[in-house]
Amino acid sequence: MKPHEIQFSLNLDALSAPQCRRIIEALIDEPMAITQLSKTCKLTPASINKHLEILKKSGLVKVRAVDGDQVAQIQKSKFKPTLDWFLNLSN
């Protein structure tokens, strides 16, 4: 498979979980500390961590340490293969 096809498959797998979609929606506007993400998404910290691992493996989310907090951020460029595929369907 080509790299964009692999990314497309990873994206679909990650986004198949409703918890992952909730996390993505919460992170659209800005990065967020995992503790705040847990409150915003109404998911336990364990569930947030589990689903962030899925999103990190797909490359859709990056987590980094900031002032002692773990902060999650969307990697918007990783959505491109999936977006392109859906846009191609609409043509």
PyMOL Python script that loads the backbone (N, CA, C, O; Angstrom):
from pymol import cmd

cmd.read_pdbstr("""\
ATOM      1  N   MET A   1       0.836  -1.186   0.000  1.00  0.00           N
ATOM      2  CA  MET A   1       0.000   0.000   0.000  1.00  0.00           C
ATOM      3  C   MET A   1       0.879   1.247   0.000  1.00  0.00           C
ATOM      4  O   MET A   1       1.991   1.250   0.529  1.00  0.00           O
ATOM      5  N   LYS A   2       0.357   2.288  -0.599  1.00  0.00           N
ATOM      6  CA  LYS A   2       1.047   3.575  -0.630  1.00  0.00           C
ATOM      7  C   LYS A   2       0.881   4.267   0.724  1.00  0.00           C
ATOM      8  O   LYS A   2      -0.064   3.977   1.458  1.00  0.00           O
ATOM      9  N   PRO A   3       1.804   5.185   1.058  1.00  0.00           N
ATOM     10  CA  PRO A   3       1.719   5.859   2.364  1.00  0.00           C
ATOM     11  C   PRO A   3       0.372   6.533   2.632  1.00  0.00           C
ATOM     12  O   PRO A   3      -0.140   6.456   3.749  1.00  0.00           O
ATOM     13  N   HIS A   4      -0.206   7.188   1.632  1.00  0.00           N
ATOM     14  CA  HIS A   4      -1.496   7.855   1.868  1.00  0.00           C
ATOM     15  C   HIS A   4      -2.620   6.835   2.085  1.00  0.00           C
ATOM     16  O   HIS A   4      -3.593   7.121   2.784  1.00  0.00           O
ATOM     17  N   GLU A   5      -2.484   5.649   1.486  1.00  0.00           N
ATOM     18  CA  GLU A   5      -3.486   4.597   1.704  1.00  0.00           C
ATOM     19  C   GLU A   5      -3.372   4.023   3.121  1.00  0.00           C
ATOM     20  O   GLU A   5      -4.376   3.703   3.758  1.00  0.00           O
ATOM     21  N   ILE A   6      -2.146   3.901   3.590  1.00  0.00           N
ATOM     22  CA  ILE A   6      -1.933   3.423   4.957  1.00  0.00           C
ATOM     23  C   ILE A   6      -2.512   4.426   5.947  1.00  0.00           C
ATOM     24  O   ILE A   6      -3.203   4.043   6.892  1.00  0.00           O
ATOM     25  N   GLN A   7      -2.229   5.722   5.731  1.00  0.00           N
ATOM     26  CA  GLN A   7      -2.757   6.753   6.629  1.00  0.00           C
ATOM     27  C   GLN A   7      -4.276   6.758   6.603  1.00  0.00           C
ATOM     28  O   GLN A   7      -4.911   6.908   7.647  1.00  0.00           O
ATOM     29  N   PHE A   8      -4.863   6.599   5.436  1.00  0.00           N
ATOM     30  CA  PHE A   8      -6.318   6.552   5.302  1.00  0.00           C
ATOM     31  C   PHE A   8      -6.891   5.415   6.154  1.00  0.00           C
ATOM     32  O   PHE A   8      -7.868   5.612   6.877  1.00  0.00           O
ATOM     33  N   SER A   9      -6.292   4.238   6.071  1.00  0.00           N
ATOM     34  CA  SER A   9      -6.763   3.087   6.852  1.00  0.00           C
ATOM     35  C   SER A   9      -6.601   3.317   8.352  1.00  0.00           C
ATOM     36  O   SER A   9      -7.495   2.991   9.133  1.00  0.00           O
ATOM     37  N   LEU A  10      -5.469   3.874   8.750  1.00  0.00           N
ATOM     38  CA  LEU A  10      -5.247   4.183  10.165  1.00  0.00           C
ATOM     39  C   LEU A  10      -6.291   5.173  10.681  1.00  0.00           C
ATOM     40  O   LEU A  10      -6.802   5.032  11.792  1.00  0.00           O
ATOM     41  N   ASN A  11      -6.599   6.175   9.859  1.00  0.00           N
ATOM     42  CA  ASN A  11      -7.594   7.177  10.251  1.00  0.00           C
ATOM     43  C   ASN A  11      -8.961   6.545  10.454  1.00  0.00           C
ATOM     44  O   ASN A  11      -9.622   6.790  11.463  1.00  0.00           O
ATOM     45  N   LEU A  12      -9.383   5.737   9.501  1.00  0.00           N
ATOM     46  CA  LEU A  12     -10.705   5.118   9.615  1.00  0.00           C
ATOM     47  C   LEU A  12     -10.785   4.205  10.832  1.00  0.00           C
ATOM     48  O   LEU A  12     -11.795   4.184  11.534  1.00  0.00           O
ATOM     49  N   ASP A  13      -9.723   3.454  11.078  1.00  0.00           N
ATOM     50  CA  ASP A  13      -9.705   2.585  12.263  1.00  0.00           C
ATOM     51  C   ASP A  13      -9.827   3.411  13.538  1.00  0.00           C
ATOM     52  O   ASP A  13     -10.626   3.089  14.417  1.00  0.00           O
ATOM     53  N   ALA A  14      -9.035   4.475  13.640  1.00  0.00           N
ATOM     54  CA  ALA A  14      -9.052   5.308  14.847  1.00  0.00           C
ATOM     55  C   ALA A  14     -10.399   5.991  15.033  1.00  0.00           C
ATOM     56  O   ALA A  14     -10.913   6.064  16.149  1.00  0.00           O
ATOM     57  N   LEU A  15     -10.964   6.485  13.955  1.00  0.00           N
ATOM     58  CA  LEU A  15     -12.212   7.245  14.051  1.00  0.00           C
ATOM     59  C   LEU A  15     -13.446   6.361  14.147  1.00  0.00           C
ATOM     60  O   LEU A  15     -14.563   6.867  14.261  1.00  0.00           O
ATOM     61  N   SER A  16     -13.258   5.055  14.104  1.00  0.00           N
ATOM     62  CA  SER A  16     -14.412   4.162  14.251  1.00  0.00           C
ATOM     63  C   SER A  16     -14.919   4.141  15.695  1.00  0.00           C
ATOM     64  O   SER A  16     -16.068   3.777  15.941  1.00  0.00           O
ATOM     65  N   ALA A  17     -14.077   4.525  16.640  1.00  0.00           N
ATOM     66  CA  ALA A  17     -14.480   4.560  18.056  1.00  0.00           C
ATOM     67  C   ALA A  17     -15.114   5.911  18.380  1.00  0.00           C
ATOM     68  O   ALA A  17     -14.494   6.949  18.148  1.00  0.00           O
ATOM     69  N   PRO A  18     -16.334   5.918  18.910  1.00  0.00           N
ATOM     70  CA  PRO A  18     -16.982   7.191  19.241  1.00  0.00           C
ATOM     71  C   PRO A  18     -16.182   8.017  20.252  1.00  0.00           C
ATOM     72  O   PRO A  18     -16.227   9.247  20.216  1.00  0.00           O
ATOM     73  N   GLN A  19     -15.456   7.359  21.144  1.00  0.00           N
ATOM     74  CA  GLN A  19     -14.645   8.085  22.118  1.00  0.00           C
ATOM     75  C   GLN A  19     -13.524   8.855  21.424  1.00  0.00           C
ATOM     76  O   GLN A  19     -13.202   9.977  21.814  1.00  0.00           O
ATOM     77  N   CYS A  20     -12.937   8.255  20.407  1.00  0.00           N
ATOM     78  CA  CYS A  20     -11.885   8.932  19.646  1.00  0.00           C
ATOM     79  C   CYS A  20     -12.451  10.137  18.910  1.00  0.00           C
ATOM     80  O   CYS A  20     -11.813  11.189  18.849  1.00  0.00           O
ATOM     81  N   ARG A  21     -13.634   9.988  18.358  1.00  0.00           N
ATOM     82  CA  ARG A  21     -14.261  11.121  17.671  1.00  0.00           C
ATOM     83  C   ARG A  21     -14.562  12.255  18.646  1.00  0.00           C
ATOM     84  O   ARG A  21     -14.391  13.425  18.304  1.00  0.00           O
ATOM     85  N   ARG A  22     -15.006  11.923  19.854  1.00  0.00           N
ATOM     86  CA  ARG A  22     -15.259  12.960  20.863  1.00  0.00           C
ATOM     87  C   ARG A  22     -13.976  13.700  21.221  1.00  0.00           C
ATOM     88  O   ARG A  22     -13.979  14.920  21.381  1.00  0.00           O
ATOM     89  N   ILE A  23     -12.902  12.973  21.344  1.00  0.00           N
ATOM     90  CA  ILE A  23     -11.614  13.598  21.654  1.00  0.00           C
ATOM     91  C   ILE A  23     -11.198  14.532  20.521  1.00  0.00           C
ATOM     92  O   ILE A  23     -10.783  15.663  20.772  1.00  0.00           O
ATOM     93  N   ILE A  24     -11.304  14.071  19.288  1.00  0.00           N
ATOM     94  CA  ILE A  24     -10.949  14.906  18.133  1.00  0.00           C
ATOM     95  C   ILE A  24     -11.789  16.179  18.120  1.00  0.00           C
ATOM     96  O   ILE A  24     -11.259  17.274  17.927  1.00  0.00           O
ATOM     97  N   GLU A  25     -13.091  16.038  18.324  1.00  0.00           N
ATOM     98  CA  GLU A  25     -13.975  17.209  18.330  1.00  0.00           C
ATOM     99  C   GLU A  25     -13.582  18.196  19.427  1.00  0.00           C
ATOM    100  O   GLU A  25     -13.650  19.408  19.221  1.00  0.00           O
ATOM    101  N   ALA A  26     -13.178  17.696  20.578  1.00  0.00           N
ATOM    102  CA  ALA A  26     -12.779  18.571  21.683  1.00  0.00           C
ATOM    103  C   ALA A  26     -11.478  19.315  21.383  1.00  0.00           C
ATOM    104  O   ALA A  26     -11.249  20.408  21.902  1.00  0.00           O
ATOM    105  N   LEU A  27     -10.636  18.723  20.552  1.00  0.00           N
ATOM    106  CA  LEU A  27      -9.327  19.312  20.257  1.00  0.00           C
ATOM    107  C   LEU A  27      -9.305  20.171  18.997  1.00  0.00           C
ATOM    108  O   LEU A  27      -8.254  20.701  18.638  1.00  0.00           O
ATOM    109  N   ILE A  28     -10.428  20.316  18.328  1.00  0.00           N
ATOM    110  CA  ILE A  28     -10.445  21.028  17.046  1.00  0.00           C
ATOM    111  C   ILE A  28      -9.890  22.445  17.166  1.00  0.00           C
ATOM    112  O   ILE A  28      -9.077  22.859  16.340  1.00  0.00           O
ATOM    113  N   ASP A  29     -10.312  23.183  18.170  1.00  0.00           N
ATOM    114  CA  ASP A  29      -9.933  24.595  18.260  1.00  0.00           C
ATOM    115  C   ASP A  29      -8.586  24.849  18.917  1.00  0.00           C
ATOM    116  O   ASP A  29      -7.904  25.816  18.579  1.00  0.00           O
ATOM    117  N   GLU A  30      -8.194  23.985  19.858  1.00  0.00           N
ATOM    118  CA  GLU A  30      -6.940  24.228  20.562  1.00  0.00           C
ATOM    119  C   GLU A  30      -6.466  22.964  21.275  1.00  0.00           C
ATOM    120  O   GLU A  30      -7.262  22.072  21.570  1.00  0.00           O
ATOM    121  N   PRO A  31      -5.163  22.895  21.548  1.00  0.00           N
ATOM    122  CA  PRO A  31      -4.642  21.784  22.346  1.00  0.00           C
ATOM    123  C   PRO A  31      -5.265  21.820  23.738  1.00  0.00           C
ATOM    124  O   PRO A  31      -5.731  22.864  24.195  1.00  0.00           O
ATOM    125  N   MET A  32      -5.267  20.672  24.401  1.00  0.00           N
ATOM    126  CA  MET A  32      -5.901  20.594  25.709  1.00  0.00           C
ATOM    127  C   MET A  32      -5.154  19.601  26.596  1.00  0.00           C
ATOM    128  O   MET A  32      -4.726  18.540  26.143  1.00  0.00           O
ATOM    129  N   ALA A  33      -5.007  19.970  27.870  1.00  0.00           N
ATOM    130  CA  ALA A  33      -4.415  19.055  28.845  1.00  0.00           C
ATOM    131  C   ALA A  33      -5.328  17.844  29.003  1.00  0.00           C
ATOM    132  O   ALA A  33      -6.549  17.955  28.893  1.00  0.00           O
ATOM    133  N   ILE A  34      -4.732  16.708  29.258  1.00  0.00           N
ATOM    134  CA  ILE A  34      -5.498  15.469  29.357  1.00  0.00           C
ATOM    135  C   ILE A  34      -6.541  15.545  30.470  1.00  0.00           C
ATOM    136  O   ILE A  34      -7.639  15.010  30.321  1.00  0.00           O
ATOM    137  N   THR A  35      -6.213  16.198  31.576  1.00  0.00           N
ATOM    138  CA  THR A  35      -7.197  16.329  32.662  1.00  0.00           C
ATOM    139  C   THR A  35      -8.417  17.123  32.203  1.00  0.00           C
ATOM    140  O   THR A  35      -9.549  16.761  32.524  1.00  0.00           O
ATOM    141  N   GLN A  36      -8.192  18.202  31.454  1.00  0.00           N
ATOM    142  CA  GLN A  36      -9.309  18.993  30.932  1.00  0.00           C
ATOM    143  C   GLN A  36     -10.063  18.213  29.861  1.00  0.00           C
ATOM    144  O   GLN A  36     -11.289  18.284  29.782  1.00  0.00           O
ATOM    145  N   LEU A  37      -9.342  17.482  29.051  1.00  0.00           N
ATOM    146  CA  LEU A  37      -9.957  16.666  28.005  1.00  0.00           C
ATOM    147  C   LEU A  37     -10.900  15.638  28.618  1.00  0.00           C
ATOM    148  O   LEU A  37     -11.977  15.380  28.079  1.00  0.00           O
ATOM    149  N   SER A  38     -10.504  15.060  29.725  1.00  0.00           N
ATOM    150  CA  SER A  38     -11.342  14.092  30.429  1.00  0.00           C
ATOM    151  C   SER A  38     -12.659  14.731  30.862  1.00  0.00           C
ATOM    152  O   SER A  38     -13.724  14.134  30.705  1.00  0.00           O
ATOM    153  N   LYS A  39     -12.585  15.933  31.402  1.00  0.00           N
ATOM    154  CA  LYS A  39     -13.797  16.650  31.833  1.00  0.00           C
ATOM    155  C   LYS A  39     -14.657  17.051  30.642  1.00  0.00           C
ATOM    156  O   LYS A  39     -15.875  16.873  30.663  1.00  0.00           O
ATOM    157  N   THR A  40     -14.028  17.590  29.608  1.00  0.00           N
ATOM    158  CA  THR A  40     -14.755  18.058  28.426  1.00  0.00           C
ATOM    159  C   THR A  40     -15.478  16.918  27.725  1.00  0.00           C
ATOM    160  O   THR A  40     -16.630  17.065  27.315  1.00  0.00           O
ATOM    161  N   CYS A  41     -14.805  15.787  27.588  1.00  0.00           N
ATOM    162  CA  CYS A  41     -15.376  14.640  26.870  1.00  0.00           C
ATOM    163  C   CYS A  41     -16.247  13.757  27.757  1.00  0.00           C
ATOM    164  O   CYS A  41     -16.923  12.849  27.274  1.00  0.00           O
ATOM    165  N   LYS A  42     -16.222  14.035  29.062  1.00  0.00           N
ATOM    166  CA  LYS A  42     -16.969  13.219  30.027  1.00  0.00           C
ATOM    167  C   LYS A  42     -16.562  11.744  29.932  1.00  0.00           C
ATOM    168  O   LYS A  42     -17.394  10.837  29.900  1.00  0.00           O
ATOM    169  N   LEU A  43     -15.237  11.556  29.890  1.00  0.00           N
ATOM    170  CA  LEU A  43     -14.644  10.219  29.864  1.00  0.00           C
ATOM    171  C   LEU A  43     -13.654  10.125  31.016  1.00  0.00           C
ATOM    172  O   LEU A  43     -13.049  11.123  31.407  1.00  0.00           O
ATOM    173  N   THR A  44     -13.492   8.936  31.552  1.00  0.00           N
ATOM    174  CA  THR A  44     -12.526   8.755  32.632  1.00  0.00           C
ATOM    175  C   THR A  44     -11.113   8.992  32.101  1.00  0.00           C
ATOM    176  O   THR A  44     -10.866   8.835  30.905  1.00  0.00           O
ATOM    177  N   PRO A  45     -10.188   9.367  32.984  1.00  0.00           N
ATOM    178  CA  PRO A  45      -8.802   9.511  32.537  1.00  0.00           C
ATOM    179  C   PRO A  45      -8.260   8.235  31.887  1.00  0.00           C
ATOM    180  O   PRO A  45      -7.496   8.308  30.924  1.00  0.00           O
ATOM    181  N   ALA A  46      -8.649   7.077  32.404  1.00  0.00           N
ATOM    182  CA  ALA A  46      -8.197   5.811  31.806  1.00  0.00           C
ATOM    183  C   ALA A  46      -8.714   5.665  30.378  1.00  0.00           C
ATOM    184  O   ALA A  46      -7.981   5.227  29.491  1.00  0.00           O
ATOM    185  N   SER A  47      -9.968   6.030  30.158  1.00  0.00           N
ATOM    186  CA  SER A  47     -10.544   5.955  28.812  1.00  0.00           C
ATOM    187  C   SER A  47      -9.875   6.960  27.878  1.00  0.00           C
ATOM    188  O   SER A  47      -9.592   6.645  26.722  1.00  0.00           O
ATOM    189  N   ILE A  48      -9.622   8.165  28.378  1.00  0.00           N
ATOM    190  CA  ILE A  48      -8.921   9.176  27.569  1.00  0.00           C
ATOM    191  C   ILE A  48      -7.559   8.634  27.154  1.00  0.00           C
ATOM    192  O   ILE A  48      -7.193   8.705  25.981  1.00  0.00           O
ATOM    193  N   ASN A  49      -6.810   8.095  28.106  1.00  0.00           N
ATOM    194  CA  ASN A  49      -5.479   7.572  27.785  1.00  0.00           C
ATOM    195  C   ASN A  49      -5.542   6.422  26.792  1.00  0.00           C
ATOM    196  O   ASN A  49      -4.725   6.349  25.874  1.00  0.00           O
ATOM    197  N   LYS A  50      -6.498   5.531  26.967  1.00  0.00           N
ATOM    198  CA  LYS A  50      -6.656   4.397  26.043  1.00  0.00           C
ATOM    199  C   LYS A  50      -6.916   4.891  24.622  1.00  0.00           C
ATOM    200  O   LYS A  50      -6.298   4.412  23.671  1.00  0.00           O
ATOM    201  N   HIS A  51      -7.821   5.840  24.481  1.00  0.00           N
ATOM    202  CA  HIS A  51      -8.189   6.310  23.146  1.00  0.00           C
ATOM    203  C   HIS A  51      -7.156   7.272  22.562  1.00  0.00           C
ATOM    204  O   HIS A  51      -7.015   7.366  21.342  1.00  0.00           O
ATOM    205  N   LEU A  52      -6.440   7.983  23.421  1.00  0.00           N
ATOM    206  CA  LEU A  52      -5.332   8.795  22.912  1.00  0.00           C
ATOM    207  C   LEU A  52      -4.240   7.910  22.329  1.00  0.00           C
ATOM    208  O   LEU A  52      -3.598   8.290  21.350  1.00  0.00           O
ATOM    209  N   GLU A  53      -4.019   6.741  22.909  1.00  0.00           N
ATOM    210  CA  GLU A  53      -3.034   5.808  22.348  1.00  0.00           C
ATOM    211  C   GLU A  53      -3.426   5.403  20.927  1.00  0.00           C
ATOM    212  O   GLU A  53      -2.575   5.333  20.040  1.00  0.00           O
ATOM    213  N   ILE A  54      -4.694   5.142  20.717  1.00  0.00           N
ATOM    214  CA  ILE A  54      -5.188   4.791  19.381  1.00  0.00           C
ATOM    215  C   ILE A  54      -4.958   5.955  18.428  1.00  0.00           C
ATOM    216  O   ILE A  54      -4.469   5.769  17.313  1.00  0.00           O
ATOM    217  N   LEU A  55      -5.313   7.155  18.872  1.00  0.00           N
ATOM    218  CA  LEU A  55      -5.163   8.344  18.027  1.00  0.00           C
ATOM    219  C   LEU A  55      -3.695   8.674  17.771  1.00  0.00           C
ATOM    220  O   LEU A  55      -3.347   9.135  16.684  1.00  0.00           O
ATOM    221  N   LYS A  56      -2.834   8.442  18.756  1.00  0.00           N
ATOM    222  CA  LYS A  56      -1.403   8.684  18.556  1.00  0.00           C
ATOM    223  C   LYS A  56      -0.822   7.693  17.555  1.00  0.00           C
ATOM    224  O   LYS A  56      -0.005   8.070  16.715  1.00  0.00           O
ATOM    225  N   LYS A  57      -1.234   6.431  17.633  1.00  0.00           N
ATOM    226  CA  LYS A  57      -0.727   5.426  16.689  1.00  0.00           C
ATOM    227  C   LYS A  57      -1.099   5.773  15.252  1.00  0.00           C
ATOM    228  O   LYS A  57      -0.341   5.495  14.323  1.00  0.00           O
ATOM    229  N   SER A  58      -2.259   6.377  15.077  1.00  0.00           N
ATOM    230  CA  SER A  58      -2.678   6.780  13.735  1.00  0.00           C
ATOM    231  C   SER A  58      -1.997   8.074  13.303  1.00  0.00           C
ATOM    232  O   SER A  58      -1.999   8.417  12.121  1.00  0.00           O
ATOM    233  N   GLY A  59      -1.417   8.787  14.258  1.00  0.00           N
ATOM    234  CA  GLY A  59      -0.777  10.065  13.957  1.00  0.00           C
ATOM    235  C   GLY A  59      -1.734  11.243  13.989  1.00  0.00           C
ATOM    236  O   GLY A  59      -1.325  12.377  13.737  1.00  0.00           O
ATOM    237  N   LEU A  60      -3.002  10.996  14.293  1.00  0.00           N
ATOM    238  CA  LEU A  60      -3.994  12.072  14.289  1.00  0.00           C
ATOM    239  C   LEU A  60      -3.829  13.021  15.469  1.00  0.00           C
ATOM    240  O   LEU A  60      -4.249  14.176  15.401  1.00  0.00           O
ATOM    241  N   VAL A  61      -3.226  12.545  16.541  1.00  0.00           N
ATOM    242  CA  VAL A  61      -3.031  13.357  17.741  1.00  0.00           C
ATOM    243  C   VAL A  61      -1.601  13.171  18.234  1.00  0.00           C
ATOM    244  O   VAL A  61      -1.029  12.083  18.165  1.00  0.00           O
ATOM    245  N   LYS A  62      -1.055  14.250  18.723  1.00  0.00           N
ATOM    246  CA  LYS A  62       0.271  14.240  19.334  1.00  0.00           C
ATOM    247  C   LYS A  62       0.097  14.679  20.786  1.00  0.00           C
ATOM    248  O   LYS A  62      -0.683  15.589  21.066  1.00  0.00           O
ATOM    249  N   VAL A  63       0.812  14.046  21.705  1.00  0.00           N
ATOM    250  CA  VAL A  63       0.762  14.424  23.118  1.00  0.00           C
ATOM    251  C   VAL A  63       2.169  14.822  23.535  1.00  0.00           C
ATOM    252  O   VAL A  63       3.139  14.118  23.257  1.00  0.00           O
ATOM    253  N   ARG A  64       2.261  15.973  24.213  1.00  0.00           N
ATOM    254  CA  ARG A  64       3.565  16.453  24.667  1.00  0.00           C
ATOM    255  C   ARG A  64       3.442  17.002  26.085  1.00  0.00           C
ATOM    256  O   ARG A  64       2.354  17.368  26.528  1.00  0.00           O
ATOM    257  N   ALA A  65       4.552  17.052  26.776  1.00  0.00           N
ATOM    258  CA  ALA A  65       4.576  17.592  28.135  1.00  0.00           C
ATOM    259  C   ALA A  65       4.726  19.106  28.072  1.00  0.00           C
ATOM    260  O   ALA A  65       5.595  19.628  27.373  1.00  0.00           O
ATOM    261  N   VAL A  66       3.862  19.807  28.818  1.00  0.00           N
ATOM    262  CA  VAL A  66       3.925  21.262  28.921  1.00  0.00           C
ATOM    263  C   VAL A  66       3.725  21.626  30.390  1.00  0.00           C
ATOM    264  O   VAL A  66       2.649  21.412  30.948  1.00  0.00           O
ATOM    265  N   ASP A  67       4.753  22.171  31.003  1.00  0.00           N
ATOM    266  CA  ASP A  67       4.676  22.591  32.410  1.00  0.00           C
ATOM    267  C   ASP A  67       4.117  21.497  33.320  1.00  0.00           C
ATOM    268  O   ASP A  67       3.297  21.774  34.195  1.00  0.00           O
ATOM    269  N   GLY A  68       4.550  20.283  33.118  1.00  0.00           N
ATOM    270  CA  GLY A  68       4.120  19.178  33.968  1.00  0.00           C
ATOM    271  C   GLY A  68       2.812  18.521  33.570  1.00  0.00           C
ATOM    272  O   GLY A  68       2.440  17.496  34.141  1.00  0.00           O
ATOM    273  N   ASP A  69       2.107  19.088  32.602  1.00  0.00           N
ATOM    274  CA  ASP A  69       0.857  18.495  32.109  1.00  0.00           C
ATOM    275  C   ASP A  69       1.108  17.790  30.786  1.00  0.00           C
ATOM    276  O   ASP A  69       2.004  18.165  30.030  1.00  0.00           O
ATOM    277  N   GLN A  70       0.312  16.770  30.517  1.00  0.00           N
ATOM    278  CA  GLN A  70       0.314  16.131  29.205  1.00  0.00           C
ATOM    279  C   GLN A  70      -0.743  16.851  28.368  1.00  0.00           C
ATOM    280  O   GLN A  70      -1.913  16.897  28.750  1.00  0.00           O
ATOM    281  N   VAL A  71      -0.338  17.407  27.240  1.00  0.00           N
ATOM    282  CA  VAL A  71      -1.233  18.193  26.396  1.00  0.00           C
ATOM    283  C   VAL A  71      -1.391  17.501  25.047  1.00  0.00           C
ATOM    284  O   VAL A  71      -0.409  17.150  24.392  1.00  0.00           O
ATOM    285  N   ALA A  72      -2.645  17.314  24.647  1.00  0.00           N
ATOM    286  CA  ALA A  72      -2.959  16.663  23.368  1.00  0.00           C
ATOM    287  C   ALA A  72      -3.274  17.720  22.318  1.00  0.00           C
ATOM    288  O   ALA A  72      -3.879  18.751  22.612  1.00  0.00           O
ATOM    289  N   GLN A  73      -2.853  17.442  21.092  1.00  0.00           N
ATOM    290  CA  GLN A  73      -3.081  18.366  19.983  1.00  0.00           C
ATOM    291  C   GLN A  73      -3.330  17.572  18.704  1.00  0.00           C
ATOM    292  O   GLN A  73      -2.669  16.569  18.439  1.00  0.00           O
ATOM    293  N   ILE A  74      -4.290  18.038  17.924  1.00  0.00           N
ATOM    294  CA  ILE A  74      -4.591  17.410  16.631  1.00  0.00           C
ATOM    295  C   ILE A  74      -3.452  17.673  15.650  1.00  0.00           C
ATOM    296  O   ILE A  74      -2.843  18.742  15.659  1.00  0.00           O
ATOM    297  N   GLN A  75      -3.179  16.692  14.815  1.00  0.00           N
ATOM    298  CA  GLN A  75      -2.234  16.827  13.712  1.00  0.00           C
ATOM    299  C   GLN A  75      -3.061  16.888  12.431  1.00  0.00           C
ATOM    300  O   GLN A  75      -3.268  15.874  11.765  1.00  0.00           O
ATOM    301  N   LYS A  76      -3.528  18.083  12.097  1.00  0.00           N
ATOM    302  CA  LYS A  76      -4.504  18.251  11.015  1.00  0.00           C
ATOM    303  C   LYS A  76      -4.030  17.698   9.674  1.00  0.00           C
ATOM    304  O   LYS A  76      -4.847  17.225   8.884  1.00  0.00           O
ATOM    305  N   SER A  77      -2.740  17.747   9.406  1.00  0.00           N
ATOM    306  CA  SER A  77      -2.241  17.256   8.118  1.00  0.00           C
ATOM    307  C   SER A  77      -2.498  15.763   7.931  1.00  0.00           C
ATOM    308  O   SER A  77      -2.584  15.290   6.797  1.00  0.00           O
ATOM    309  N   LYS A  78      -2.620  15.021   9.020  1.00  0.00           N
ATOM    310  CA  LYS A  78      -2.847  13.573   8.930  1.00  0.00           C
ATOM    311  C   LYS A  78      -4.270  13.232   8.478  1.00  0.00           C
ATOM    312  O   LYS A  78      -4.548  12.091   8.107  1.00  0.00           O
ATOM    313  N   PHE A  79      -5.163  14.214   8.508  1.00  0.00           N
ATOM    314  CA  PHE A  79      -6.533  13.983   8.049  1.00  0.00           C
ATOM    315  C   PHE A  79      -6.646  14.083   6.525  1.00  0.00           C
ATOM    316  O   PHE A  79      -7.647  13.653   5.952  1.00  0.00           O
ATOM    317  N   LYS A  80      -5.634  14.643   5.867  1.00  0.00           N
ATOM    318  CA  LYS A  80      -5.709  14.923   4.429  1.00  0.00           C
ATOM    319  C   LYS A  80      -6.045  13.704   3.572  1.00  0.00           C
ATOM    320  O   LYS A  80      -6.929  13.814   2.722  1.00  0.00           O
ATOM    321  N   PRO A  81      -5.397  12.549   3.739  1.00  0.00           N
ATOM    322  CA  PRO A  81      -5.751  11.402   2.888  1.00  0.00           C
ATOM    323  C   PRO A  81      -7.224  11.015   3.003  1.00  0.00           C
ATOM    324  O   PRO A  81      -7.853  10.643   2.013  1.00  0.00           O
ATOM    325  N   THR A  82      -7.760  11.103   4.197  1.00  0.00           N
ATOM    326  CA  THR A  82      -9.164  10.743   4.402  1.00  0.00           C
ATOM    327  C   THR A  82     -10.074  11.792   3.786  1.00  0.00           C
ATOM    328  O   THR A  82     -11.053  11.459   3.117  1.00  0.00           O
ATOM    329  N   LEU A  83      -9.754  13.051   4.011  1.00  0.00           N
ATOM    330  CA  LEU A  83     -10.538  14.140   3.431  1.00  0.00           C
ATOM    331  C   LEU A  83     -10.512  14.063   1.911  1.00  0.00           C
ATOM    332  O   LEU A  83     -11.554  14.196   1.268  1.00  0.00           O
ATOM    333  N   ASP A  84      -9.343  13.850   1.333  1.00  0.00           N
ATOM    334  CA  ASP A  84      -9.227  13.746  -0.127  1.00  0.00           C
ATOM    335  C   ASP A  84     -10.082  12.610  -0.674  1.00  0.00           C
ATOM    336  O   ASP A  84     -10.721  12.757  -1.716  1.00  0.00           O
ATOM    337  N   TRP A  85     -10.096  11.482   0.021  1.00  0.00           N
ATOM    338  CA  TRP A  85     -10.876  10.337  -0.438  1.00  0.00           C
ATOM    339  C   TRP A  85     -12.357  10.676  -0.458  1.00  0.00           C
ATOM    340  O   TRP A  85     -13.049  10.393  -1.436  1.00  0.00           O
ATOM    341  N   PHE A  86     -12.849  11.286   0.630  1.00  0.00           N
ATOM    342  CA  PHE A  86     -14.267  11.644   0.689  1.00  0.00           C
ATOM    343  C   PHE A  86     -14.614  12.732  -0.327  1.00  0.00           C
ATOM    344  O   PHE A  86     -15.684  12.686  -0.935  1.00  0.00           O
ATOM    345  N   LEU A  87     -13.734  13.698  -0.516  1.00  0.00           N
ATOM    346  CA  LEU A  87     -13.984  14.742  -1.514  1.00  0.00           C
ATOM    347  C   LEU A  87     -14.029  14.155  -2.920  1.00  0.00           C
ATOM    348  O   LEU A  87     -14.822  14.591  -3.755  1.00  0.00           O
ATOM    349  N   ASN A  88     -13.181  13.168  -3.179  1.00  0.00           N
ATOM    350  CA  ASN A  88     -13.175  12.510  -4.482  1.00  0.00           C
ATOM    351  C   ASN A  88     -14.502  11.803  -4.749  1.00  0.00           C
ATOM    352  O   ASN A  88     -14.959  11.749  -5.891  1.00  0.00           O
ATOM    353  N   LEU A  89     -15.114  11.267  -3.711  1.00  0.00           N
ATOM    354  CA  LEU A  89     -16.418  10.611  -3.867  1.00  0.00           C
ATOM    355  C   LEU A  89     -17.510  11.587  -4.277  1.00  0.00           C
ATOM    356  O   LEU A  89     -18.461  11.220  -4.967  1.00  0.00           O
ATOM    357  N   SER A  90     -17.361  12.833  -3.846  1.00  0.00           N
ATOM    358  CA  SER A  90     -18.407  13.820  -4.121  1.00  0.00           C
ATOM    359  C   SER A  90     -18.284  14.432  -5.513  1.00  0.00           C
ATOM    360  O   SER A  90     -19.174  15.168  -5.941  1.00  0.00           O
ATOM    361  N   ASN A  91     -17.210  14.144  -6.216  1.00  0.00           N
ATOM    362  CA  ASN A  91     -17.032  14.701  -7.578  1.00  0.00           C
ATOM    363  C   ASN A  91     -17.735  13.870  -8.616  1.00  0.00           C
ATOM    364  O   ASN A  91     -17.688  14.193  -9.803  1.00  0.00           O
TER     365      ASN A  91
END
""", "prot")
cmd.dss("prot")
cmd.show_as("cartoon", "prot")
cmd.util.cbc("prot")
cmd.orient("prot")
